[in-house]
């Protein structure tokens, strides 16, 4: 049933999902009171939604700035050959500052998001870690000045 593409969600399911997307720690009974059904019915609906694969999990969101990571950058990675992709990604996984990695169309083979403490840390990660990966011919870096939108898809 996992990954079911014909999942039907109704207004109550959407309200349950919106509540958890806003605050994953909201008590089930609070949602039940809000939508007018029992806590057991909420649990049953959540099991159906989880079984479909729509919910990928829940997690706490850490503010990296509190830990001293103040520089966010996006890096387009140029590889000399497409066959280098899996090897490069495997090595990128070993770099803790790399927090996202995407295969892309367009100019770059890979597009990554990295978090560093400052610009000097960023320069070291680029020079000593990313550009040292076998198959990386060059990189193009964009430093984020300030994130303006951070949201999930609307339900």
C-alpha positions as CSV (number, residue, x, y, z in Angstrom):
1,X,0.0,0.0,0.0
2,X,3.0,2.3,0.5
3,X,3.4,4.9,-2.2
4,X,-0.3,4.6,-3.1
5,X,-1.0,7.2,-5.8
6,X,-4.8,7.0,-5.6
7,X,-5.0,8.1,-2.0
8,X,-8.2,10.0,-1.3
9,X,-8.0,12.6,1.4
10,X,-11.0,14.6,2.6
11,X,-11.4,17.9,4.4
12,X,-10.9,16.3,7.8
13,X,-7.7,14.6,6.6
14,X,-6.4,17.9,5.3
15,X,-7.3,19.6,8.6
16,X,-5.4,16.9,10.5
17,X,-2.4,17.2,8.2
18,X,-2.4,21.1,8.4
19,X,-2.5,20.9,12.2
20,X,0.5,18.5,12.4
21,X,2.4,20.5,9.7
22,X,2.0,23.6,11.9
23,X,3.0,21.8,15.1
24,X,3.9,18.1,15.1
25,X,3.6,18.0,18.9
26,X,-0.1,19.0,19.0
27,X,-2.1,16.6,21.1
28,X,-4.4,14.3,19.0
29,X,-7.3,15.2,21.3
30,X,-6.9,18.8,20.5
31,X,-7.2,18.1,16.8
32,X,-10.2,15.8,17.5
33,X,-12.0,18.6,19.3
34,X,-11.2,21.0,16.5
35,X,-12.5,18.8,13.7
36,X,-15.3,17.2,15.7
37,X,-14.4,13.5,15.6
38,X,-12.9,11.1,18.2
39,X,-9.2,10.7,19.0
40,X,-9.5,7.0,17.8
41,X,-10.8,8.3,14.4
42,X,-7.8,10.6,14.2
43,X,-5.5,7.7,14.9
44,X,-7.2,5.6,12.2
45,X,-7.0,8.4,9.6
46,X,-3.3,8.9,10.5
47,X,-2.5,5.2,10.0
48,X,-4.2,5.3,6.6
49,X,-2.2,8.4,5.6
50,X,1.1,7.0,6.9
51,X,0.5,3.7,5.1
52,X,0.0,5.6,1.8
53,X,3.5,7.1,2.1
54,X,2.2,10.7,2.1
55,X,3.8,11.3,5.5
56,X,7.5,10.8,5.3
57,X,8.1,11.1,9.0
58,X,8.4,13.8,11.7
59,X,11.4,15.6,13.0
60,X,12.6,18.4,15.2
61,X,13.9,21.4,13.3
62,X,17.2,22.7,14.6
63,X,18.1,26.4,14.0
64,X,21.7,26.1,12.7
65,X,22.4,29.8,13.6
66,X,22.1,28.9,17.3
67,X,24.9,26.3,16.7
68,X,27.0,28.9,14.9
69,X,26.3,28.0,11.3
70,X,25.6,31.4,9.8
71,X,26.6,30.9,6.1
72,X,24.3,29.1,3.8
73,X,25.4,28.5,0.3
74,X,24.2,26.8,-2.8
75,X,26.8,25.2,-5.0
76,X,26.5,24.0,-8.6
77,X,29.0,21.2,-9.1
78,X,30.4,20.6,-12.6
79,X,31.5,17.0,-13.2
80,X,33.8,15.9,-16.0
81,X,31.7,12.9,-16.8
82,X,28.1,11.8,-16.0
83,X,29.5,8.5,-14.8
84,X,31.2,10.4,-11.9
85,X,27.8,11.3,-10.4
86,X,27.3,8.3,-8.0
87,X,30.9,8.5,-6.9
88,X,30.7,12.2,-6.3
89,X,27.5,11.9,-4.4
90,X,28.9,9.2,-2.2
91,X,31.8,11.5,-1.3
92,X,29.5,14.4,-0.7
93,X,27.6,12.4,1.8
94,X,30.8,12.2,3.9
95,X,30.9,16.0,4.2
96,X,28.7,17.0,7.1
97,X,28.2,20.6,5.9
98,X,26.4,19.3,2.8
99,X,22.8,19.1,3.9
100,X,21.1,18.6,0.5
101,X,22.2,17.2,-2.8
102,X,20.2,17.1,-6.1
103,X,20.9,15.8,-9.6
104,X,19.8,18.6,-11.9
105,X,19.2,19.5,-15.5
106,X,21.0,22.6,-16.9
107,X,24.6,23.6,-16.4
108,X,25.5,21.6,-13.3
109,X,25.5,17.9,-12.8
110,X,24.8,18.3,-9.1
111,X,23.4,21.1,-7.0
112,X,24.1,21.1,-3.3
113,X,23.1,23.2,-0.2
114,X,25.7,23.6,2.4
115,X,25.8,25.2,5.9
116,X,29.1,26.7,7.3
117,X,30.0,28.7,10.3
118,X,31.3,31.6,8.2
119,X,32.8,32.5,4.8
120,X,36.2,31.1,5.8
121,X,34.7,27.8,6.8
122,X,32.8,27.8,3.4
123,X,36.1,28.4,1.5
124,X,37.8,25.5,3.3
125,X,34.9,23.2,2.6
126,X,34.9,24.2,-1.1
127,X,38.6,24.0,-1.6
128,X,39.6,21.1,0.6
129,X,36.5,18.8,0.4
130,X,34.2,19.5,-2.5
131,X,36.7,20.5,-5.2
132,X,39.0,17.7,-4.1
133,X,36.4,15.1,-5.1
134,X,37.6,13.0,-8.1
135,X,35.5,14.0,-11.2
136,X,34.7,17.6,-10.0
137,X,36.0,19.9,-12.6
138,X,34.7,23.1,-11.0
139,X,32.0,24.6,-8.7
140,X,29.8,27.7,-8.8
141,X,28.8,29.1,-5.4
142,X,25.9,31.3,-4.4
143,X,25.8,32.6,-0.8
144,X,22.3,33.0,0.6
145,X,22.0,36.5,2.2
146,X,18.7,35.7,4.0
147,X,16.0,33.1,3.5
148,X,12.6,34.7,2.8
149,X,10.4,31.6,2.3
150,X,10.5,28.3,4.1
151,X,7.4,26.2,3.7
152,X,6.0,22.8,2.7
153,X,3.5,22.3,-0.1
154,X,0.0,23.6,0.7
155,X,-2.6,21.1,1.6
